[in-house]
């Protein structure tokens, strides 16, 4: 069962969520059903991993939602989806602006 980021606000857990979501996005992107939406999620997650986690670039909340619209796209397209993926994508974008101030563990 997925634990929401707000219940474990650490850099370590944020990185874990990004990595798990990236694996899921890559799997969907490479599947027969892969489409522009899954490609967009995959590319956004790769960029988050590179800029936010590896390069430590800080974004305001508004800039994070503007630059990474995947949480809004996911809510519109997967509203009834029972998987944790939707919550992971939402938590990732929500957590971007908070990441610099999160404790490591």
C-alpha positions as CSV (number, residue, x, y, z in Angstrom):
1,X,0.0,0.0,0.0
2,X,1.3,3.4,-1.0
3,X,2.1,5.9,1.8
4,X,1.4,9.5,0.8
5,X,4.4,11.9,0.8
6,X,2.8,14.1,3.4
7,X,3.1,11.2,5.9
8,X,6.8,10.6,5.2
9,X,8.3,14.0,4.1
10,X,11.9,13.1,3.5
11,X,14.2,13.4,0.5
12,X,14.9,9.7,0.7
13,X,11.2,8.9,0.3
14,X,10.6,11.5,-2.3
15,X,13.4,9.9,-4.4
16,X,11.9,6.5,-3.8
17,X,8.5,7.7,-5.1
18,X,10.1,9.3,-8.2
19,X,12.0,6.1,-9.0
20,X,9.0,3.8,-8.5
21,X,6.8,6.1,-10.7
22,X,9.6,6.3,-13.3
23,X,9.7,2.5,-13.6
24,X,5.9,2.5,-14.0
25,X,5.9,5.3,-16.6
26,X,8.7,3.5,-18.5
27,X,6.8,0.3,-18.5
28,X,3.6,2.0,-19.8
29,X,5.6,4.0,-22.3
30,X,7.2,0.8,-23.7
31,X,4.0,-1.2,-23.7
32,X,1.8,-1.9,-26.7
33,X,-0.6,0.6,-25.2
34,X,2.0,3.3,-24.9
35,X,0.7,6.7,-26.0
36,X,1.6,10.4,-25.8
37,X,0.3,10.7,-22.3
38,X,2.6,7.9,-20.9
39,X,5.5,9.4,-22.9
40,X,4.8,12.8,-21.3
41,X,4.7,11.3,-17.8
42,X,8.0,9.4,-18.5
43,X,9.7,12.6,-19.8
44,X,8.5,14.7,-16.9
45,X,9.6,12.2,-14.3
46,X,13.1,11.9,-16.0
47,X,13.3,15.7,-15.9
48,X,12.3,15.9,-12.2
49,X,14.9,13.3,-11.3
50,X,17.6,15.2,-13.2
51,X,16.7,18.8,-12.2
52,X,15.2,18.5,-8.7
53,X,17.0,15.5,-7.3
54,X,20.4,15.4,-9.1
55,X,20.9,19.1,-9.8
56,X,19.1,20.4,-6.7
57,X,17.2,23.1,-8.7
58,X,14.5,24.6,-6.5
59,X,11.1,25.5,-7.9
60,X,8.2,27.4,-6.3
61,X,4.9,25.5,-6.0
62,X,3.4,27.5,-8.9
63,X,6.5,26.9,-11.1
64,X,6.5,23.2,-10.3
65,X,2.8,22.8,-11.4
66,X,3.4,24.9,-14.5
67,X,6.6,23.0,-15.5
68,X,5.2,19.5,-14.6
69,X,1.5,19.3,-15.5
70,X,1.4,15.5,-15.1
71,X,-0.6,15.5,-11.8
72,X,-3.4,17.5,-13.5
73,X,-3.2,15.3,-16.6
74,X,-3.3,12.1,-14.5
75,X,-6.3,13.3,-12.5
76,X,-8.2,14.1,-15.7
77,X,-7.3,10.8,-17.4
78,X,-7.1,8.3,-14.5
79,X,-9.7,9.7,-12.0
80,X,-11.2,6.2,-11.4
81,X,-7.9,4.4,-11.5
82,X,-7.3,2.4,-8.3
83,X,-3.6,2.2,-8.7
84,X,-1.2,4.1,-6.5
85,X,0.3,5.7,-9.6
86,X,-2.1,8.6,-9.6
87,X,-1.2,9.5,-6.0
88,X,2.5,9.1,-6.7
89,X,2.4,11.5,-9.6
90,X,0.3,14.0,-7.6
91,X,2.7,13.7,-4.6
92,X,5.8,14.2,-6.7
93,X,4.6,17.4,-8.2
94,X,3.3,18.6,-4.9
95,X,6.6,17.8,-3.2
96,X,8.9,19.5,-5.7
97,X,8.8,22.9,-4.0
98,X,9.2,21.3,-0.6
99,X,12.1,19.0,-1.5
100,X,15.0,21.4,-0.7
101,X,13.8,21.8,2.9
102,X,13.0,18.2,3.5
103,X,15.3,16.3,5.9
104,X,17.3,13.5,4.3
105,X,15.7,10.7,6.4
